[in-house]
Amino acid sequence: MTIPQLSGGNPAVTAEFNQSMRSALQDQIDDDGTPYDGFKLSDGYSKGPFHIGQRVISAEQITSWIAQPPGAHGDSLLATVTINADTAKPITLQDAFGNLDTGLARLSQESARMLPTTNVGDRYVREGMAPKLENFANWTASPAGMLIHFGDYQVGAYADGLVTITIPWSSLSDVLAPGMQDVLSS
């Protein structure tokens, strides 16, 4: 399998990012939970957003799985990694928000506002953007805002594909942990 990897730069940051991406793929391989029984991961990956900022490195990996034997359509598995380039440590949603529950509530609120503007339209599935950690586990940072990556079926039909929204930092600034907007938006 090919996964996003870095070279050069700060060795500690590069090592942490590369190991985190390998671990994310290994988690997909080791997942014992159905519905993936009878399926295998396909070779390669689809490139999602990849951002190398002054203080943050953030990437999404999209891995496909296919039916074995062939038959039903496959699905996409998402994994995201965001590394603080100052500390060479992963940034979690718990790290990003001063209060996780308040942050999740804001992500849910902003998602409800933005999803109707995507290809899902007003048919979006509310449960997929409820203020739960698992609904927002796949996120990446960019100068424009926090990108929320929703998986197949999470907020819409399979035909709607993967949905990504960008919540501007200005909509999150009052719920982010002190100094975190400067790191994440770099």
N, C-alpha and C positions, 0 to 999 in steps of 0.2 A: 504494500500500500504506500502511496505517496502522500505525505502530509506537509503542511506548511512548516518550514524550518528557516532559521536565521543563521547568518555567519557574520563574523566581524563584530565590531562594537564592543561594548562592555562584556567581558567573558561571563560574568555572573548572570547578567540579564539574558544573554543569548542562551546560556545553559538552562536557565529556569524556563524560558519560553519554549525551547525545543523539547525539554523533558515534559512540560505541561501538555504540549500538543501530542506527544507520544502517549502519555497517560490517558488523554481524552480518547484517543483511538483504541487503546487497550481496554478501556471501560466499555466501549461499544462492542468489542470482540467478546469480552467476558460476560456481557449482559445475559443472565440466565432467564430473564423474564420473557414470557411470550408477549407480543405476537411474533417475535422474530424466529421462533423455532421453524425449521424447514427452510430457512433463508440463509444466504451467505452475503457478506459484504463484497461489493464489487471492487475491482481494481481501480485505483486512482481516487480522486476527490474532485469536487467542484470548488473552485475558488470563490470564497465569499469575501466580504470586506476585510482588508488588511491595512492597518494603520500603524505607522512608525512615527511617533511624535517625539518631542524633546524629553518628555517625562513618562511616556506610556507607550506600550506596544500592545496591540489588540488585533485579534484575528478570529475569523469564523472558519470552521471546517465543515463541509457538507459531504457526508459519505452516503453512498447509495447501497441498498441491499436488494438482492434479487431472489426470486423464488427458486428453490431447488427441489424437485425438478421444475423447469420453467412452466409458467402458467399465469398465476396472479401477478399483477403489476407490483413492482417493488415500492420502496418508500425511501425517504431521506432521513438520515440521522444527523442532528446538529450537535456541534461542540464549539464552544467559544473559550478563548483564553485572553485575559487582560493582565498585563504585568506592569507593575510600577517600576519604571526605569531608575528611580532614585534608590529604591530598596531591594530590587531584584526579587520581589515577592508578588505573588498573584493578588489581584484586587477582586474581592468578592462583593456582592451586593451589600452584605453586612458591613464591609469596609466603606463602601461608597456612600451609604446613607447614615446620617446621624442617628436616626431611629428607623430600623428596618420596616416595621409595620407602616409608619408614615410614608416611607419611600415607596413601598409596594402599593399603597393606596394611591399615591400620585401617579405611579406608572400605569395603574389600572384606569384611572381617570383620564389620563392623556391618551392611552390606547383607545378608549371608547370614543374619544374626540377625533382621533386620527384614522382609525380603521375604516370608517365609511368613505374616506378619500382614496382607499386602495382598491385593487381589483375585487376584493371581497365585498365592498360596498356595505349597504345596511343589512346584509345577510350575515354579518359576523356572529360568531358563537361567543356569547358573553362569558361562559364558564372558562374559556381559553384565555381570557384576560382578567379573570378575577384576581384580587390582590393576594396571591399565593406565590411563594418563592419558586415553586416548580414552573409556574407560568412565565416567569421572567429570568429563568436561569441562563438562557442564551442571549447574551448582550455583548456588545463591543463598544468601544469608545471612538469618537472622531471629533475633530474640531467643531463640527456643527451640532453635535449632541450625542445622546446615548442611543445607539441602534438596538432595537429590540427585534430579535429574530424568532418568529413563530414557526413551529414545525407543521408538517402535513397534518391536516385535520384539526389543528389546534384552534384556529379561529375561522376556518372556512372549509369548503369542500376540497377534496383532492385536486380537482380540476383548477382550483384557484392557485395552486402551487404554494411555494414557500412565500411568506409575507414578512417583510421587514419594514419597520417604521423608524423614523428618527425623531426622538423627543428632544427638542432644543434645550440646551443647558439653562436658558433663561426660565424654562418651565420647571426646572428641578433645583435651581440655585438655593432656594430656601429650605430644602430638605436634604441636601447633600451634607456630608460631614465637612467640618472646617478644612479648607485647603484642597479638598478633593476635586472641585471644579477646575482648579488650575492644573492639577495633574492630568485629569481625564481629557481635558480639552486641548492639551498641548499638541 
